[in-house]
Amino acid sequence: MAKLQREQSVREKRARKQERKDEKKQAAAQEAYLLANPPEPVDEELVAAEEPLPVE
């Protein structure tokens, strides 16, 4: 029984480690993409026109 519990905990630990690796890889890819393709500057007039007017 103890052996099965150890094996299960090792599988869970490996899965968590793989998730962390995947998250780091995703973050690095996103950062590289943003550096290669910077976002367009936002025109303040367009932003103001899209904001809803307060309702009284």
Buried (B, 14 or more C-beta within 10 A) or exposed (E): EEEEEEEEEEEEEEEEEEEEEEEEEEEEEEEEEEEEEEEEEEEEEEEEEEEEEEEE
